[in-house]
């Protein structure tokens, strides 16, 4: 599951847990940090603690991974393509206009490059 700590990715935790339980799978939480973001790597456990706790409370095996680089879609696709991943879940905001093309670029990149099916959950944009 692509996770960035946002409201959208946190809202995806419960549906992702349901899918994982139904498919009898564990969950990999994947966070992409910029190559220069030392904080994310050095505080990995703190970064994932709440999300891992919610998924573990559902009886799931959970692993949190920080990937470092600048092209999030490529990093996540490479990660999932190198493992027996059954489903990739990611959240996106419902945006319109130019923001739709910029904000949705990671999700669109994953849909086009991940070897597994990609579950895209839309979270309505808060106004």
N, C-alpha and C positions, 0 to 999 in steps of 0.2 A: 504494500500500500504506500502510495506517495503521501508523505506527511510533512507539513511545514509549520505546524503549530497554529495555523489560521483557524478561524471559525469554520470555514468550509471543510478543512481536513479533519477537524475535531468532530464535526457533524457526521462525517463518513465512518467514524470508528464503530458505531453500533451496526450499521448495515454490513460493514466489512466483517465484523465478528459473526454475524448471521451467515454470511456466505462461507466463511471459513469453517464454521461448525457444520453447515450442510454438506460441504465438500470434504470434511474431515481433514483439514489442513491447518498448518501453523500460519503465523502472520509475520512477514518481514516489513517493518516500518522503514522506509527509505527517505532520508532527508538529504537534500543537496545543499552543500555549503560552497560558497565561492572559494576559490583556491587560496585567497588571502585571509579567509575567516578562520582564525586560530581558535576563537572562542567556542565555536560549534564542536570542533574536534576535541578540545581539551575538557569540555563539559558535556560530553555525549550522554552520560547516564542521567544527568539532571535534565537535559533537553527532552529526553524520551520518557521520563519517570511517570508522569500522569497518564500519558497515552498507553504505555506498556501496562500500567496498573489496571486500567479499564479493560483492556483486552485479556489480561491474565485472569481477572475476576470472572471472565466468561469461560474460564477453563482452557484457554488457548495457549499454545507455546508461542512466545513472541521474541523476535530478535530486532533490535534497532541498529540500523547502519547509517553512518554519515558518509556520503560520497562527496569528493572534492573535485571541483572543476567549474567551468563557466557555461557549458551547454547542458542544462538539466535533463532535457529529453534524451539526449544521447547517452548520458551517464546512466540514467535509469533503465533505458532499453538495453544497454550492454549488461547491466547487472541482472536483469530478468532473463535475458537471452542466454546467459551463462549458467542458469540454474533451471531445475525442473519446476517452473512457476506455472500454475494452472490458470491464474487470473490476476490481472493488475488492476487495482482500484485507485482512482484519483478523483479529486474534487475540482470543480471549476465553478466560477461565479457566472451568473447570467449577466452579461454585459452587452451593450449595444454600441454601434458606431465604431470609431477607431480603437477604442479600448478593447473591443472584442477580439481584434486581431492581435494586439500586443499581449493581453492577459492570457489568452487561450493558446498561445504558441507552444507551451510545454505539453499541454494535453494533446494538441493536434500532432505534435512531433511523436508522442508516444503511440497514438492511434496508428500512425503510419510506419513506425519502426519496431514496435515490440512484437516478438514472435508469438506471444500469448494473447488471448482476448483481453480487451481493456474495458473495464466498467467505469463509465464516466458519470459521476453524480453531480447534478446542478444544485447549487444553493442560491436561492434568490438573493439578489444584491440588496443590502440594507440601505435605506435612504435616510 
